[in-house]
C-alpha cells in the first residue's frame, strides 16, 4: 500500500516537472512595451529598404507602391507611440507614489531598488516614444518626397512633346518602328499561345472549360436573372414606398451589372492561371483584363440604371426617351473604348514597344475619346435647346451649364494639345473627362440612394421608424431628424470617396488617405486627444445615459412619487432636480468617455467663469433663483400668484423661468430672479380659500337690518359660498348722509372668486330693486352755459371776481 502511494507521488512529481519544463521552454508573449519597441525597429528597417530601393525606381506604379509603404510605416510608428504613451503615464504615476528623494533621510533598500527599476523602465519607454515620433516624421517626409518625385515624373510623361500629327515626321518615325514593334507583339502572342498549349497538353481542358462555362453562366443567365428579380421586387407590394423603390432598383442594377462581369472575368483568368496557361509576361495583361472588364461593366451598368431607355417612369435623370437612347449608345461606346484602351496599353507595355509607337497609340486613343465626347456634347446641346424651346423663359441648372462649358473647354484643349504634339496630354485630358463624368454620375446615384434609404429607415410610416420611435420615446420629427443626420454623414463619406477616385489618376490619393489616417488617430485640443472612436463611444454613452435617466425619471414621477405624501409642487421640484442631476451626470460620463478628466473640466469651468462674470450674469442669476424656488418652494406648482398687475396659475417651474397661465389662457414666462427679488402675492400658499368682498353705499334712511338679512340670505343661497367661515356684513362708515356697507364671503379656491362675485352682484342688484332699497352714488354737479345767453352774464359766470367787485361797491348812481 505504501509503495503504491510512493509510486503515485513519484508519477505526479514527474508530470509536474515535465509540465514546468515545457512551460519554461515556451517563448513568453511580448508585452505591449516590447511589442511597440519591436514595431519601431521594424519601421526603421522598412524605411531603410525604401530609401535603398528609391534610386532604382522608374515607373509610376513602383513609386506609388513605395509611397504606400512609407505611409504604412508612418501609421505603424504612430500606433507604437499611442501604445507607449499610457505606459509612460503609468510609470510616472508610480514614481509620484514613491515621492521625491529626501537627501537627509535614508531610504530602504527595496524602495531604492524600485526607484532605480522605475527610472530604468521610464528611460526605455521614453526613448522608444521619441524614436517612434522621429520615425513617424521621417516616414511622412519620405512619403512626401516620393510623391513629389512621382508628380514630377507624371508631369514629364504627360507633357512629353512629339511631332504634330499634321507633320509627316511623326508618321515617318512611326513607319520606321512599326515592323519591329509588330514582331515584338507577335513574339508576345506566341509566348501566350505556347503557354496555353503546354498547359492544355499537360493538364487538359477540364479546368479552363469549367472556368469558361462558369464565366458564361455568371455573365448571362445569372446576371439577367438577377436583373429581372430586382425589377420584379421593385414593382411588387413588398418594396418600400416612396423614392427608395426607384433608387434602390438603380443601385441593385448597378451592383449586379458590375459584379457579374467582373466575377466572370476573374473566374476565367483564375481558371487559366490554375493550370499555368498564362505566360509570365502576360500576367500583367491578365490582371488588366479583369480591371478593364470591371470598369467597362461599371460604366454600362451605371448608364443602364440612370438612363433606363425603355422604362421612363424609373429614369432618375430628367430627359426624354430620345436623348436617353442616344446617350445610352455613347455610354456603350465609352465602355468599349475604356476596355480597349486598358488592354492595348497593357499589351503595349508587355510587348515593350518603342516610344514612338506608344506616343502614336496615345494620340489615337486620345482622339477617339475626343470624338466620343464631341458627339455626346452635341447630343446634350440639342437636348438643352429642345428643353429650352419647350419651357421658354425657364433657366436650366447652374451645375449642368458649368459641366457643359467644362466639357467643351476640355475637348478643345485636348484637340489643340494634339495638334501641337502633346499626344499624351490629349489622352490624359480626354480620358480624365470621361472618368470624372462616370465618378460624378455614380456619386450622385449613391447619394440619392443614401438619402432615400435613411429617410425611409427613419420614416414614421416604416416599421423601423416606428420601432426607433418607441425604443427612444421620441417624436416623429425627432426620428426624421436622425434620418437627415445619417444621410448627411453618408453623403459626406461619398464625397470623400469621390474626391479620392477623381484624384487617383493624378497620384495624390495617398496624401488624402494619409490626412484621413491622421484624423483617425485623433486631434489634439488643449492637451486632450479626440479620436473618432472616442467620439463615437461618447455619443453612445450620451444616448444611453439620457435614455437611462429618462426611464428613472419616468419611474420616479409615475410610480414612486404618487405613493408618497408630497403634494404636486413637491413632486415637481423633486422630478425637476432629478432630471437636471441626471443630465449633469450624463455630461460628466460623456466627457469621461472622451478622455477628458475632471481637472480639465475644472479648468474649463474656471475659464467660463470669466464669461459668466461679464455676459452670463442674468442666466446664472435665473439658474440660481430656479434652484432656490425648487428648494424653498415659496412658489410651487399649482399656486395662484399675482406679480405686478398680472395674476395666474403656476404651470411649470424650470431652472431658468416659470410659466404662469393667466386668466385669458395665455402664458406669462417670468424669469426666476423676478420671483425671488420682487414682491409676489401667493394667494394659495397659506390658505387655499378665496375671499369675496362686496362694498356699496345706501341712503341714511335705509333699514340696515333688512339689508343685512337680505345679503346673508343671498350668500347662503349661492352654492359656491362656504358656510365656514360664515359670511359677514358690516357697516364700514356713516357720513354725508350715506351708509357704507362692506360684506365678506369665502369660496373654496381663489380661482372661483371672480365668477362667484359676479353672480352675487347680479343677485344683489336684483333683490335690492325688488326690496325698494336704492343705492347711493356721489353727486356730481356740472354747470353748462348757454352760448346764446347775454355776453355779460357769460363773462360774469366765467369770472366771479369781476362781478363781485361792483356789487361790493354798491348800486350804481342814478341820474341826477
WOTA-V412493 format. One record per backbone hydrogen bond with DSSP energy under -0.5 kcal/mol. CO is the residue of the C=O (numbers start at 1). NH is the residue of the N-H. If there is no record, write none. Layout:
co-><CO CO>
nh-><NH NH>
This chain:
co-><1 2 3 4 5 6 7 8 9 10 11 12 13 14 15 16 17 18 19 20 21 22 31 32 33 34 35 36 37 38 39 40 41 42 43 44 45 46 47 48 49 50 51 54 59 60 61 62 63 64 65 66 67 68 69 70 71 72 73 74 75 76 77 78 79 80 81 82 83 84 85 86 87 88 89 90 91 92 93 94 95 101 105 108 109 110 111 112 113 114 115 116 117 118 119 120 121 122 123 124 125 126 127 128 129 130 131 132 133 134 135 136 137 138 139 140 141 142 143 144 145 146 147 148 149 150 151 152 153 154 155 157 158 160 164 164 167 167 168 169 170 171 172 173 174 175 177 178 179 180 181 182 183 184 185 186 187 188 189 190 191 192 193 194 195 196 197 198 199 200 205 206 207 208 209 210 211 212 213 214 215 216 216 217 218 220 221 222 223 224 225 226 227 228 229 230 231 232 233 233 236 242 243 243 244 245 246 247 248 249 250 251 252 253 254 255 256 258 259 260 261 262 263 264 265 266 267 268 269 270 271 272 272 273 277 279 280 282 283 284 285 286 287 288 289 290 291 292 293 294 295 296 297 298 299 300 301 302 303 303 304 306 306 308 311 312 317 320 321 322 323 324 325 326 327 328 329 330 331 332 333 334 335 336 337 338 339 340 341 342 343 344 345 346 347 348 348 349 354 355 356 357 358 359 360 361 362 363 364 365 366 367 368 369 370 371 372 373 374 375 376 377 378 379 380 381 382 383 384 385 386 387 390 391 393 397 398 399 400 401 402 403 404 405 406 407 408 409 410 411 412 413 414 415 416 417 417 418 418 421 421 422 423 424 425 426 427 428 429 430 431 432 433 434 435 436 437 438 439 440 441 442 443 444 445 446 447 448 449 450 451 452 453 454 456 459 462 463 464 465 466 467 468 469 469 475 476 477 478 479 480 481 482 483 484 485 486 487 488 489 490 491 492 493 494 495 496 497 498 499 500 501 503 503 503 504 508 509 510 511 512 513 514 515 516 517 518 519 523 523 525 528 528 529 530 531 532 533 534 535 536 537 538 539 540 541 542 543 544 545 546 547 548 549 550 551 552 553 554 555 555 556 560 561 567 568 569 570 571 572 573 574 575 576 577 578 579 580 581 582 583 584 585 586 587 588 589 590 591 591 592 595 597 598 599 600 601 602 603 604 605 606 607 607 608 609 610 611 611 616 617 618 619 620 621 622 623 624 625 626 627 628 628 629 636 639 639 640 640 641 642 643 646 647 648 649 649 650 652 655 656 657 658 658 659 659 660 660 661 662 666 667 668 668 670 671 671 672 673 674 680 681 681 682 690 692 694 696 697 698 699 702 703 704 705 706 707 708 709 710 711 712 713 714 715 718 728 730 730 733 735 737 738 739 739 740 740 741 742 743 744 745 746 747 749 750 752 753 754 755 756 757 758 759 760 761 762 763 764 765 766 767 768 768 772 774 779 782 783 785 786 790 791 792 793 794 795 799 799 800 801 802 803 804 805 806 807>
nh-><5 6 7 8 9 10 11 12 13 14 15 16 17 18 19 20 21 22 23 24 25 26 35 36 37 38 39 40 41 42 43 44 45 46 47 48 49 50 51 52 53 54 55 57 63 64 65 66 67 68 69 70 71 72 73 74 75 76 77 78 79 80 81 82 83 84 85 86 87 88 89 90 91 92 93 94 95 96 97 98 99 103 107 112 113 114 115 116 117 118 119 120 121 122 123 124 125 126 127 128 129 130 131 132 133 134 135 136 137 138 139 140 141 142 143 144 145 146 147 148 149 150 151 152 153 154 155 156 157 158 159 160 425 424 167 170 170 171 172 173 174 175 176 177 178 179 181 182 183 184 185 186 187 188 189 190 191 192 193 194 195 196 197 198 199 200 201 202 203 204 209 210 211 212 213 214 215 216 217 218 219 220 221 222 223 224 225 226 227 228 229 230 231 232 233 234 235 236 236 239 239 245 246 247 248 249 250 251 252 253 254 255 256 257 258 259 260 262 263 264 265 266 267 268 269 270 271 272 273 274 275 275 277 276 279 282 283 286 287 288 289 290 291 292 293 294 295 296 297 298 299 300 301 302 303 304 305 306 307 308 308 316 317 311 314 315 319 324 325 326 327 328 329 330 331 332 333 334 335 336 337 338 339 340 341 342 343 344 345 346 347 348 349 350 351 352 353 352 358 359 360 361 362 363 364 365 366 367 368 369 370 371 372 373 374 375 376 377 378 379 380 381 382 383 384 385 386 387 388 389 390 391 392 394 395 401 402 403 404 405 406 407 408 409 410 411 412 413 414 415 416 417 418 419 420 421 422 165 421 162 423 426 427 428 429 430 431 432 433 434 435 436 437 438 439 440 441 442 443 444 445 446 447 448 449 450 451 452 453 454 455 456 457 458 459 462 466 467 468 469 470 471 472 473 474 479 480 481 482 483 484 485 486 487 488 489 490 491 492 493 494 495 496 497 498 499 500 501 502 503 504 505 506 507 508 507 512 513 514 515 516 517 518 519 520 521 522 522 525 530 528 525 530 531 523 535 536 537 538 539 540 541 542 543 544 545 546 547 548 549 550 551 552 553 554 555 556 557 558 559 560 561 563 564 571 572 573 574 575 576 577 578 579 580 581 582 583 584 585 586 587 588 589 590 591 592 593 594 595 596 595 597 601 602 603 604 605 606 607 608 609 610 610 611 612 613 614 615 616 620 621 622 623 624 625 626 627 628 629 630 631 632 633 633 639 641 650 683 684 648 681 646 643 663 641 651 661 638 659 626 672 654 660 670 651 652 662 668 649 665 662 669 660 670 658 674 675 676 677 678 682 642 683 685 747 745 743 741 776 739 702 704 707 708 709 710 711 712 713 714 715 716 717 718 718 721 744 732 742 740 738 700 735 698 741 732 733 696 730 694 728 692 722 690 752 753 756 757 758 759 760 761 762 763 764 765 766 767 768 769 770 771 772 773 774 699 781 784 785 787 789 794 795 796 797 798 799 802 803 804 805 806 807 808 809 810 810>
